[in-house]
Amino acid sequence: MFAPRLALASLSGESDAEWANASVQHAGGAFLGGIAIDEPTRAAARELVDRDRVEFLPEDPVAWVDDQLADLDEAFLRPGVNVRTTTLDPLREVAGVCADHDALLEVNAHCRQDEMCATGAGEALLTDTDRLCEQVRTASEAGAPVSVKVRAEVDGVHLQVLAQALERAGADAIHVDAMDSRRVVRDVVDATDCFVVANNGIRTREDVFEYFSYGADAVSVGRPSRDPERVRAIYAAVKEWFL
């Protein structure tokens, strides 16, 4: 999937090619975005901006994805694009662009902002397995390797069962925000043959080692990705684990 087994996790409105390139020496993957790609999610993103959150809102999100990935074509990391959508046609189009750049298409079933969830995107997809699997299937059939960003601790959602459904739909990777339930990573690893990326609270060598001890294939960092020196320190721990 990517090596070294450290990814930069998407930060809405911040994670672009420039951000990825700042840590290219130490990360094996980087998820750009998240970016809203259809009108309902773009409307929600505009509402988020109105209350002082940062969002990517290019005039043409598909062209933006193509341009950003083109900037990383020669980089020594594997990019991905985290997308939020309620409809399939834009997803199919962006997945095709990702396929052209050998990039991952990451379906966002993670964003918990009320405005985004009200559209049926983001975390709302975790409780609508059929729609989430439909998005995974659509992206996979368009030729892109597919990751799904999920969140633990959502009422009524059993991530190990969901992971199995996502794998059957064509997912290649499950990107798990473990929240305060780190052992859920082991549950997902045991339930699926997908590549499992563990996320949340990774700051130290001990954090890295804990997630790998649960069987994670890789770890990812969100807020620490803003600081290339912190990425370098986490990379050193990842490298040590695999020695």
C-alpha positions as CSV (number, residue, x, y, z in Angstrom):
1,M,0.0,0.0,0.0
2,F,2.7,2.5,1.0
3,A,6.0,2.6,2.9
4,P,7.3,3.7,5.3
5,R,4.2,2.7,7.2
6,L,3.3,6.3,8.2
7,A,0.6,8.4,6.6
8,L,-0.4,12.0,7.0
9,A,-4.1,12.1,7.7
10,S,-6.4,14.7,6.1
11,L,-7.1,18.0,7.8
12,S,-10.0,19.9,6.2
13,G,-8.8,23.0,4.5
14,E,-5.2,22.3,5.2
15,S,-4.0,19.1,3.6
16,D,-2.9,19.9,0.1
17,A,0.2,19.0,-2.0
18,E,2.3,21.6,-0.3
19,W,1.5,20.2,3.1
20,A,2.3,16.7,2.0
21,N,5.6,17.8,0.4
22,A,6.7,19.3,3.7
23,S,7.0,15.8,5.2
24,V,7.8,13.8,2.1
25,Q,11.1,12.5,3.5
26,H,9.4,10.7,6.4
27,A,5.9,9.7,5.3
28,G,4.9,6.9,3.0
29,G,1.4,8.2,2.4
30,A,-0.6,11.4,2.6
31,F,-4.4,11.9,2.4
32,L,-5.2,15.2,0.9
33,G,-8.5,16.9,1.8
34,G,-11.1,16.3,3.0
35,I,-12.8,17.9,0.1
36,A,-16.5,18.2,-0.6
37,I,-17.2,17.2,-4.2
38,D,-20.9,17.5,-4.8
39,E,-23.3,20.3,-4.2
40,P,-24.9,19.2,-0.9
41,T,-21.6,18.7,0.7
42,R,-20.1,21.9,-0.8
43,A,-23.1,23.8,0.6
44,A,-22.4,22.2,4.0
45,A,-18.7,23.2,3.7
46,R,-19.7,26.8,3.0
47,E,-21.8,26.7,6.2
48,L,-18.8,25.5,8.1
49,V,-16.7,28.3,6.7
50,D,-19.4,30.7,7.9
51,R,-18.7,29.6,11.4
52,D,-14.9,30.0,11.0
53,R,-13.8,26.5,10.0
54,V,-11.4,26.1,7.2
55,E,-12.5,24.1,4.1
56,F,-11.3,23.5,0.6
57,L,-13.8,25.1,-1.7
58,P,-12.3,25.4,-5.2
59,E,-14.6,26.3,-8.1
60,D,-14.0,22.9,-9.6
61,P,-13.1,20.2,-7.0
62,V,-12.3,17.5,-9.7
63,A,-9.8,19.8,-11.3
64,W,-8.4,20.7,-7.9
65,V,-7.8,17.0,-7.1
66,D,-6.1,16.5,-10.5
67,D,-3.8,19.5,-10.0
68,Q,-2.9,18.6,-6.4
69,L,-2.1,15.0,-7.3
70,A,-0.1,16.2,-10.3
71,D,2.1,18.2,-7.9
72,L,2.9,14.9,-6.1
73,D,3.5,12.7,-9.1
74,E,7.3,12.8,-8.6
75,A,7.1,12.7,-4.8
76,F,8.3,9.6,-2.9
77,L,5.0,9.0,-1.1
78,R,1.7,7.6,-2.1
79,P,-1.1,10.2,-2.1
80,G,-4.7,9.7,-1.4
81,V,-7.7,12.1,-1.5
82,N,-10.3,12.1,1.3
83,V,-13.7,13.0,-0.2
84,R,-17.1,13.8,1.1
85,T,-20.1,13.3,-1.1
86,T,-23.8,12.3,-1.2
87,T,-23.9,11.4,-4.9
88,L,-22.0,8.9,-7.0
89,D,-21.2,10.7,-10.3
90,P,-18.6,13.2,-8.7
91,L,-17.2,10.3,-6.7
92,R,-16.8,8.2,-9.9
93,E,-15.0,11.2,-11.6
94,V,-12.6,11.8,-8.7
95,A,-11.9,8.1,-8.4
96,G,-10.9,8.1,-12.1
97,V,-8.5,11.0,-11.5
98,C,-7.0,9.1,-8.5
99,A,-6.6,6.0,-10.6
100,D,-4.7,8.1,-13.2
101,H,-2.2,9.2,-10.6
102,D,-2.0,5.9,-8.7
103,A,-3.5,7.6,-5.7
104,L,-6.0,6.2,-3.2
105,L,-9.6,7.4,-3.1
106,E,-10.6,7.7,0.6
107,V,-14.3,7.8,1.3
108,N,-15.0,10.0,4.3
109,A,-17.3,8.3,6.8
110,H,-15.6,10.2,9.5
111,C,-16.5,13.9,9.5
112,R,-18.8,14.6,12.5
113,Q,-19.7,18.2,11.8
114,D,-23.4,18.6,12.1
115,E,-23.8,20.4,8.8
116,M,-22.0,17.6,6.9
117,C,-23.8,14.8,8.7
118,A,-27.2,16.5,7.9
119,T,-26.5,15.9,4.2
120,G,-26.0,12.2,4.8
121,A,-22.2,12.4,4.3
122,G,-19.3,11.9,6.7
123,E,-20.1,10.1,9.9
124,A,-23.7,9.7,8.9
125,L,-22.6,7.0,6.5
126,L,-21.4,4.8,9.3
127,T,-25.0,4.1,10.2
128,D,-26.0,3.6,6.5
129,T,-23.9,0.6,5.5
130,D,-25.7,0.2,2.1
131,R,-24.9,3.7,1.0
132,L,-21.4,3.6,2.3
133,C,-20.7,0.3,0.5
134,E,-22.2,1.8,-2.7
135,Q,-19.7,4.6,-2.5
136,V,-16.9,2.1,-2.0
137,R,-18.1,0.0,-4.9
138,T,-18.4,3.0,-7.2
139,A,-14.9,4.2,-6.5
140,S,-13.4,0.7,-6.8
141,E,-15.1,0.1,-10.2
142,A,-13.7,3.4,-11.4
143,G,-10.2,1.9,-11.0
144,A,-9.0,3.6,-7.8
145,P,-7.7,1.7,-4.7
146,V,-10.2,2.6,-2.0
147,S,-9.6,3.5,1.6
148,V,-12.5,4.3,4.0
149,K,-11.9,6.6,7.0
150,V,-14.1,5.5,9.9
151,R,-14.5,6.6,13.5
152,A,-14.9,4.5,16.6
153,E,-17.4,5.1,19.4
154,V,-20.4,5.8,17.2
155,D,-23.6,4.4,18.8
156,G,-24.9,1.3,17.1
157,V,-21.8,0.8,14.8
158,H,-19.7,-2.3,15.2
159,L,-16.5,-1.5,13.2
160,Q,-15.5,-5.1,12.7
161,V,-18.8,-6.0,11.1
162,L,-18.7,-2.8,9.0
163,A,-15.1,-3.5,7.9
164,Q,-16.2,-6.9,6.6
165,A,-19.0,-5.3,4.6
166,L,-16.6,-2.7,3.2
167,E,-14.1,-5.3,2.2
168,R,-16.8,-7.2,0.3
169,A,-17.7,-3.9,-1.5
170,G,-14.1,-3.5,-2.7
171,A,-12.3,-1.5,0.0
172,D,-8.5,-2.0,0.1
173,A,-7.9,-0.1,3.3
174,I,-9.7,0.8,6.5
175,H,-8.4,4.0,8.1
176,V,-9.6,3.8,11.8
177,D,-9.9,6.9,14.0
178,A,-9.8,4.9,17.3
179,M,-10.9,7.8,19.5
180,D,-10.4,6.6,23.1
181,S,-10.9,2.9,22.2
182,R,-7.5,2.0,20.7
183,R,-8.1,-1.8,21.0
184,V,-10.8,-1.4,18.3
185,V,-7.9,-1.5,15.9
186,R,-7.3,-5.1,16.8
187,D,-11.0,-5.9,16.2
188,V,-10.8,-4.5,12.7
189,V,-7.5,-6.2,12.0
190,D,-9.0,-9.6,13.1
191,A,-12.2,-9.0,11.0
192,T,-10.7,-8.2,7.7
193,D,-7.8,-8.7,5.3
194,C,-7.8,-5.0,4.4
195,F,-4.8,-2.8,5.0
196,V,-5.5,-1.2,8.4
197,V,-4.3,2.3,9.2
198,A,-4.6,3.3,12.9
199,N,-5.2,7.0,13.7
200,N,-5.7,9.1,16.8
201,G,-3.5,10.3,19.6
202,I,-0.2,9.3,18.0
203,R,2.5,11.5,19.6
204,T,5.1,9.2,21.0
205,R,7.1,6.0,20.4
206,E,4.8,4.3,22.8
207,D,1.7,5.3,20.9
208,V,3.2,3.9,17.7
209,F,4.2,0.7,19.3
210,E,0.8,0.2,20.9
211,Y,-1.0,0.5,17.6
212,F,1.4,-1.8,15.8
213,S,1.1,-4.3,18.6
214,Y,-2.7,-4.5,17.8
215,G,-1.8,-5.5,14.3
216,A,-2.2,-2.2,12.5
217,D,-0.4,-2.2,9.1
218,A,0.4,1.5,9.4
219,V,-0.3,4.6,11.5
220,S,-1.4,8.1,10.6
221,V,-1.1,11.5,12.1
222,G,-3.4,14.4,11.8
223,R,-2.6,17.5,13.8
224,P,1.1,16.5,14.2
225,S,1.4,16.6,10.4
226,R,1.5,20.4,10.6
227,D,5.0,20.0,12.1
228,P,7.6,18.2,10.0
229,E,9.8,17.7,13.0
230,R,7.1,15.8,14.9
231,V,6.5,13.7,11.7
232,R,10.2,12.9,11.7
233,A,10.1,11.7,15.3
234,I,7.1,9.5,14.7
235,Y,8.7,8.1,11.5
236,A,11.8,7.2,13.7
237,A,9.5,5.1,15.9
238,V,7.8,3.5,12.9
239,K,11.2,2.6,11.5
240,E,12.4,1.2,14.9
241,W,9.3,-1.1,15.1
242,F,10.1,-2.7,11.8
243,L,13.8,-3.2,12.4
